[in-house]
Structures are given as structure tokens and as C-alpha cells.
């Protein structure tokens, strides 16, 4: 009986091996299953090159760019990256971003640059380099520059989690991973430096990413320095400042907050926050097909008409709980930065209150962290963008880890 069982086992083993070998010979090898993981580089596309004089011309045509265009140095190669990140439920999803490389340079410092508010899905760096001037600037100054599209923009068709801290940070973390994979595949040497910077929504995303990295991924991403710029770091402070005014000329920003939070938290009550007919319009307006300007045209800058005044009164009185709690959980002044941080903000910003940066600086001081605030006197939200971004990148260039680690050569 023992001999019989042993013979059956040998026969089954022989048949299995024979089947495997015949599969290989027939051109049908058994492929190992690849499980998608965060930071996995799905693919990349070469989008062409930009000569330094052309970049100078482009930057010079943007508000605030005239004064910095002559510092543009290197020609730049541009790529679209498609990579994996995670949504709030922990599901692996596919997103996209842009990569900009200084032509002919190596031993590069890595910088992730987070863009400002975009409501149209195609108005991002992975679709056109012209949508990511910050990436062109950084690469032309000698950086390995990444610009994530974020969840819900570019390749992703999900609802964009606007100012949701965790889902703002994750695509930044994972584009750095994907960027490193790209560098390895293409024999591009990166040095030890990692920088984060971003303006407007990108300022919020930058601070959220630094917090998430330093709390959970510090050994993987030893950040050298960050520059959050003109961001809404204290969401309740920002909302109260805006709602205390009768008019706000970017109503799409307010609506974007509520559409995102309504979706993420499953409230299904936009009419609690907005008056008719605006409440009914919002889901279709934030489908990813319209720019902020197009959305603004369908709303009103008169907050007494746009916003439900019962909600406004209770929120400003401190008796509203739902939104206040959500904003508190997604605000960023509840940690202690480790890497050097420098804030940038125009003190006449009409869209993101300057008090956000003052509050952040003061809070971090109470934590024993000397965060510098660079104020742009009289700076508006748009006019302060390029000067802030360029100043931050130049500041990064002064920070060296060693004799061979230079961001700007």
C-alpha cells in the first residue's frame, strides 16, 4: 500500500512537470501574478523637450515671471508618469503626474511640486507641460522635478478629495516612489536631497505630505526642506475669514470644498450649505469637465445668495458641528515639523487668508520649531505665486548635504 501511494505521487509529479515544460515550449509561460502596490510605476511617456529660451519666454508671460525668467538655465525633458497610489478606503488606484528633467544633468536633487486648485481634469501637468510651470522652472534650475496631478485629476476619474489631508499626501509620497523607479530604469543618478513645495492648494498638500511622511515614512523619505506657500493650513480659520465677508470672487473654491467633503463623508446634503439653484448645480459642475472660471460663472460671488444663511450664522457662532469637526480633522496645525520649513504668502491675498501662514508660524514656534515666514508685501494670490515658487527653489539651492550635493550648479 505504501509503495502504491508513493508511485501515484511520483506519477502526479511527473505529469505536472511535463505540463509545465510543455507550456513553456508552446510559448505560454506561467507568469507570476504582479500585485499592484503603492508607488508602482505603471508607465511613462516622453512628452518632448523645452529649450531654455522657450521656457524663459513662457515664464515671462505669466504674472510675476518677468523678474525671474533670465535665471532659467537648462533645457528640459518632459514626461508623463502613470503610477499607483491609494484612496481613503485603502484601495490601490491609478493616478498620474509629470516629470521634468534638466537635459544633460545628473546627481540630481528630487523636488515634488504641488499645484494649485484645478477643477478641470485635463488642466494638469501630465496632460501638458504648460499646466505645470513650476516643474519647468525647477528642472531648468537643475532639479529632478515631479508634479503630481492628485486623485481625481489627470488619469484618475474619482472625485477629487479637495483639502482632505490623507488623500492629499498619498499621491505625493507615491510619485516620489515612482520617480525613483523611473530614475533607476533610465540610469539617472539622484542624490540624497528631497524637497517639497507647493502654492495655494499645493501649499496645503505640501504641508500635509510633510506631516504624513515625518509621522509614518521618515526613514524612506528623509526630507531636506519644504516650502508650503499660500495654503489653507487652518481650514476653520480660512472658512470663518471668508464667510465673514459678503463677497468672495472665487466661489468655485468654496463649492469645491463642500462637494469634496459631501462626497468623502457621505453627507448628501449640499442644500444644507448652499441656496437653490446653486446646490442643485454643483454635482455636475464638479464633474471634472469645467474650469474654475466656468464654474464661477454658474455661481455668484454674493455669499448671502450663494450660502445658506442659517448655516453661515450657526457656523460663525460656533454651534455648527458637522463641517467644523471635518475641517478640524483635516487642518494641519497639530504636529511638529522635523525638516526645515519656510512659509511664503502675500499679505494681501484675497483668496487664501494670509492669517493662515501667520497662524502656522506662531503655532510651530510654540512647538519649539523656528519656521520662517517670507511675506510678499502687497502680494495678491496670483501675483505672489511665481515669485514665491522661484524664491523657494532658490532657497533649496542653498541647502547642501555634502560637497557633491548641489541643487543648482
C-alpha positions in Angstrom: 0.0 0.0 0.0 2.8 2.4 0.9 4.5 1.6 -2.4 1.3 2.2 -4.3 0.8 5.7 -2.8 4.4 6.6 -3.5 4.0 5.5 -7.1 0.9 7.6 -7.5 2.7 10.7 -6.1 5.6 10.2 -8.5 3.2 9.9 -11.4 1.4 13.1 -10.5 4.7 15.0 -10.0 5.9 13.7 -13.4 2.7 14.8 -15.2 2.8 18.3 -13.5 6.5 18.8 -14.6 5.7 17.7 -18.1 2.7 20.0 -18.3 4.8 23.0 -17.1 7.6 22.3 -19.6 5.2 21.8 -22.5 3.6 25.1 -21.6 6.9 26.9 -21.7 7.8 25.3 -25.1 4.4 26.2 -26.6 5.0 29.9 -25.8 2.6 30.1 -22.9 4.8 30.5 -19.9 3.2 30.7 -16.5 3.5 34.3 -15.5 3.9 35.2 -11.8 1.0 37.4 -10.6 2.1 41.0 -10.0 0.2 42.6 -7.2 -0.3 46.4 -7.6 1.5 48.3 -4.9 1.7 52.0 -3.9 4.4 53.8 -5.8 4.5 51.3 -8.6 5.4 52.9 -11.9 2.7 51.8 -14.4 4.2 53.6 -17.4 5.7 56.8 -18.7 5.5 58.8 -21.9 8.1 61.2 -23.3 6.4 64.5 -23.9 9.3 66.2 -25.7 11.8 68.8 -24.7 11.8 72.5 -24.0 14.7 74.8 -24.8 15.7 77.3 -22.1 14.9 80.3 -24.2 11.4 79.0 -24.8 10.9 78.4 -21.1 12.1 82.0 -20.5 9.5 83.3 -22.9 6.7 81.2 -21.3 7.6 82.2 -17.7 8.0 85.8 -18.7 4.4 85.8 -20.0 3.0 84.8 -16.6 2.2 87.3 -13.8 5.3 87.7 -11.7 7.5 85.9 -14.2 9.3 88.8 -15.9 11.7 89.3 -13.0 12.8 85.6 -12.8 12.9 84.5 -16.5 16.5 85.4 -17.1 17.6 82.9 -14.4 16.3 79.9 -16.4 19.4 77.8 -17.2 18.8 74.3 -18.6 16.9 72.8 -21.4 14.2 70.4 -20.0 12.9 67.0 -20.9 9.3 66.3 -20.0 7.5 63.0 -19.2 4.0 61.9 -18.2 4.1 59.3 -15.4 1.3 56.9 -14.5 1.6 55.3 -11.1 -0.2 53.6 -8.2 -1.4 55.3 -5.0 -4.2 54.6 -2.5 -7.6 56.0 -1.9 -9.2 56.8 1.5 -10.6 53.3 1.7 -7.2 51.7 1.2 -7.8 50.6 -2.4 -4.9 50.7 -4.8 -5.8 53.2 -7.6 -4.0 54.6 -10.7 -3.1 58.3 -10.9 -0.8 60.4 -12.9 1.7 63.2 -12.8 4.5 65.0 -14.6 8.3 64.7 -14.5 10.7 67.4 -15.7 14.5 66.7 -16.2 17.3 69.1 -16.8 18.8 67.9 -20.0 22.3 66.5 -19.7 22.5 66.8 -15.8 23.0 64.1 -13.3 23.4 63.7 -9.5 20.1 65.5 -9.1 18.1 66.6 -6.1 14.5 65.5 -6.1 11.7 68.0 -5.7 8.0 67.4 -5.6 6.0 70.4 -6.6 2.3 70.5 -5.7 0.0 72.6 -8.0 -2.8 74.9 -7.1 -6.6 74.4 -7.4 -7.8 72.8 -10.7 -11.3 71.7 -11.3 -10.9 70.6 -14.9 -9.4 67.1 -15.0 -7.2 67.9 -18.0 -5.7 71.1 -16.7 -2.7 69.3 -15.1 0.9 68.6 -15.8 0.5 65.1 -17.1 -1.6 66.4 -20.0 0.6 69.4 -20.9 3.8 70.8 -19.5 2.3 74.3 -19.9 0.0 73.4 -17.0 3.0 72.9 -14.7 5.3 75.9 -15.0 6.7 75.2 -11.5 8.0 71.9 -12.9 9.7 73.6 -15.9 11.2 76.2 -13.6 12.6 73.7 -11.1 14.1 71.4 -13.8 15.6 74.4 -15.6 17.4 75.2 -12.4 18.8 71.7 -12.2 16.2 69.6 -10.2 14.6 66.2 -10.8 11.1 67.7 -10.6 7.9 65.9 -10.0 4.4 67.4 -10.2 1.6 65.1 -9.1 -1.9 65.6 -10.7 -3.6 64.4 -7.4 -6.5 61.9 -7.1 -9.4 62.9 -9.3 -7.4 64.7 -11.9 -5.4 63.6 -14.9 -5.8 59.8 -15.3 -8.0 59.5 -12.2 -11.7 60.0 -12.6 -12.6 59.8 -8.9 -14.0 62.8 -7.0 -11.0 65.0 -6.1 -10.6 64.9 -2.3 -10.0 68.7 -2.1 -8.3 69.6 1.2 -8.6 66.1 2.6 -5.3 65.7 4.4 -4.6 61.9 3.9 -5.6 61.7 0.3 -3.7 64.9 -0.5 -0.5 63.5 1.0 -0.6 60.0 -0.5 -0.2 60.9 -4.2 2.9 63.0 -3.3 4.5 60.1 -1.4 3.8 57.7 -4.2 5.0 59.9 -7.1 8.4 60.2 -5.3 8.5 56.4 -5.2 7.5 56.2 -8.9 10.0 58.9 -9.7 12.8 56.9 -8.1 11.8 53.8 -10.1 11.9 55.9 -13.3 15.4 57.3 -12.4 16.7 53.8 -11.8 15.3 52.5 -15.1 16.8 55.3 -17.0 20.2 55.4 -15.3 19.6 58.9 -13.7 21.5 59.4 -10.5 19.6 61.1 -7.7 21.4 62.4 -4.6 20.1 62.3 -1.1 18.1 65.5 -1.1 14.3 65.6 -1.2 12.4 68.9 -1.3 8.6 69.6 -1.2 7.0 72.8 -2.3 3.5 74.0 -3.5 1.3 77.0 -3.8 -2.4 77.6 -2.9 -3.9 74.1 -2.7 -0.4 72.9 -3.3 0.7 74.7 -0.1 -1.8 72.7 1.8 -0.9 69.5 0.0 2.8 70.1 0.7 2.3 70.6 4.4 0.0 67.5 4.5 2.7 65.4 2.7 5.5 66.6 5.1 3.3 65.7 8.1 2.4 62.3 6.7 6.0 61.5 5.7 7.5 62.6 9.0 4.9 60.7 11.1 5.0 57.4 9.1 7.7 57.3 6.4 10.6 59.3 7.7 13.3 56.6 7.1 12.1 56.1 3.5 11.9 59.9 2.7 14.4 61.9 4.7 13.1 65.4 3.7 15.7 68.1 3.4 13.3 71.1 3.4 9.8 72.2 2.5 8.1 75.4 1.3 4.3 75.4 1.8 3.1 78.6 0.1 -0.3 80.4 0.4 -2.1 77.4 1.8 -5.2 77.0 3.9 -3.5 75.2 6.8 -6.2 76.0 9.3 -9.5 75.3 7.5 -11.8 76.7 10.1 -9.8 79.9 10.3 -10.0 80.2 6.5 -13.7 79.5 6.3 -14.6 82.0 9.0 -12.5 84.7 7.4 -14.3 84.1 4.1 -17.8 83.8 5.5 -17.5 87.0 7.4 -17.3 88.8 4.1 -20.3 89.4 1.9 -18.5 88.7 -1.4 -15.8 86.3 -2.5 -14.6 86.3 -6.0 -13.7 82.6 -6.2 -17.0 80.9 -5.2 -15.8 77.8 -7.0 -13.2 77.3 -4.2 -15.9 77.3 -1.6 -18.1 75.0 -3.6 -15.2 72.6 -4.3 -14.7 72.2 -0.5 -18.3 71.3 0.1 -18.6 68.9 -2.9 -15.5 67.1 -1.9 -16.4 66.9 1.8 -20.0 65.9 1.0 -18.7 63.0 -1.1 -15.9 61.8 1.2 -18.1 61.9 4.4 -21.3 60.8 2.7 -23.4 63.7 3.9 -25.6 64.0 0.8 -26.8 67.4 2.0 -25.4 70.2 -0.2 -28.7 72.1 0.2 -27.7 72.5 3.9 -24.8 74.6 2.8 -26.0 76.2 -0.4 -29.1 78.0 -1.6 -31.1 76.9 -4.6 -30.4 76.9 -7.5 -26.7 76.6 -6.8 -27.0 73.5 -4.6 -28.6 71.6 -7.4 -25.9 72.6 -10.0 -22.8 71.7 -8.0 -22.5 67.9 -8.6 -22.5 68.4 -12.4 -20.2 71.5 -12.2 -17.6 69.5 -10.4 -17.6 66.5 -12.9 -14.0 67.4 -14.0 -15.2 68.9 -17.2 -15.2 72.6 -16.2 -12.6 75.2 -15.2 -12.9 77.3 -12.1 -13.7 80.3 -14.3 -16.6 78.3 -15.9 -17.8 77.2 -12.5 -17.6 80.7 -11.1 -19.8 81.9 -14.0 -22.5 79.5 -12.8 -22.4 80.7 -9.2 -22.4 84.1 -7.6 -19.8 86.0 -5.6 -22.5 87.3 -3.2 -22.2 84.9 -0.3 -25.6 85.9 1.1 -27.1 84.5 -2.0 -24.8 81.5 -2.5 -24.6 80.2 1.1 -27.5 79.2 3.2 -27.6 81.9 5.8 -28.8 79.6 8.6 -25.7 77.6 8.1 -23.5 80.7 8.0 -24.9 82.0 11.3 -24.5 78.7 13.1 -21.0 78.2 11.8 -19.8 81.6 12.7 -21.5 81.3 16.1 -19.6 78.1 16.8 -22.7 75.9 17.1 -22.4 74.1 13.8 -20.7 70.7 14.4 -20.5 68.7 11.2 -18.3 70.8 9.0 -16.4 72.3 11.9 -15.4 68.8 13.0 -14.4 67.7 9.5 -12.3 70.9 9.0 -10.6 70.4 12.3 -9.6 66.8 11.4 -8.1 67.9 8.1 -6.3 71.0 9.4 -2.6 70.8 9.7 -1.6 72.7 12.8 -1.3 69.7 15.1 2.2 68.3 14.7 5.9 69.3 14.9 7.9 69.5 11.7 11.4 67.9 11.6 12.7 69.1 8.3 13.3 72.8 7.7 10.2 74.6 6.6 9.8 78.1 5.1 6.4 79.6 4.5 5.6 82.1 1.7 2.5 84.2 1.4 1.4 87.6 0.1 -0.1 89.7 2.8 -2.9 91.0 0.5 -4.0 87.5 -0.6 -7.7 87.9 -1.4 -8.5 84.2 -1.7 -6.5 82.3 0.9 -6.2 84.4 4.1 -2.7 85.5 5.0 -3.5 84.7 8.6 -3.1 81.0 7.7 0.7 81.5 7.4 0.9 83.7 10.5 -1.1 81.2 12.5 1.1 78.3 11.2 4.3 80.2 12.1 3.1 81.0 15.6 1.9 77.5 16.2 5.1 75.9 15.2 7.0 78.4 17.4 5.0 77.1 20.4 6.3 73.6 19.4 9.9 74.8 19.5 10.3 74.9 15.7 11.5 78.1 14.2 9.6 78.3 10.9 10.3 81.3 8.9 7.5 83.2 7.1 8.5 85.1 4.0 5.9 87.8 3.4 5.4 89.3 0.0 4.3 92.9 0.8 1.1 93.8 -1.1 1.1 90.4 -2.8 -2.2 89.1 -4.2 -2.9 85.4 -4.6 -2.0 85.2 -8.3 0.8 87.8 -8.4 2.6 86.2 -5.5 2.7 82.7 -7.0 5.7 82.6 -9.3 7.9 84.9 -7.1 7.2 82.6 -4.1 7.9 79.4 -6.1 11.1 80.7 -7.5 12.3 82.1 -4.2 11.6 78.7 -2.5 13.6 76.8 -5.2 16.5 79.2 -4.9 16.4 78.8 -1.1 16.5 75.0 -1.6 19.6 75.5 -3.7 21.4 77.0 -0.7 20.9 73.8 1.4 23.7 71.3 0.9 24.1 67.8 2.4 27.7 67.4 1.3 30.3 68.6 -1.2 28.6 66.8 -4.1 25.0 67.7 -3.3 24.2 70.8 -5.1 20.7 71.5 -6.4 21.7 74.5 -8.6 25.1 74.2 -10.3 
